[in-house]
Amino acid sequence: MAKNKGSRIIITLECECKNLAQTNDNKRKKGVFRYTSSKNRRNTPNRLEVNKFCPYCNKHCKFKEIK
């Protein structure tokens, strides 16, 4: 029997620090960092939030799923 591959989708995770105002912190680079991953649509129908390392912020922060 063939498996149905329609339940797993590819998602994009984007750092939420892009919305923060840039202070006098010179460690912050310009731009937005994104990860790609996959999730099971049936098990996690809501948007995903994961703590990952952002090289632009140089720290761990929340990455939220974007459309």
SULGIGI-V847174 format. One line per field, one symbol per residue. ss: DSSP state (H for helix, E for strand, - for the rest). phi: phi as a letter, one per 30 degrees, with the letter a starting at -180 (. if undefined). burial: b if it has 16 or more other ideal C-beta (glycine too) atoms within 10 Angstrom, else e. Layout:
ss=???
phi=???
burial=???
This chain:
ss=-------EEEEEEEEHHHH--------------EEEEEEE--------EEEEEE----EEEEEEEE-
phi=.dddcddcbcbccbddddddddcdddddddjbcbccabbddddbdddcbbdbdcdddiadadccdcd
burial=eeeeeeeeeebebbbebeeeeeeeeeebeeeebeeeeebeeeeeeeeeeeeeebebbeeebebebee
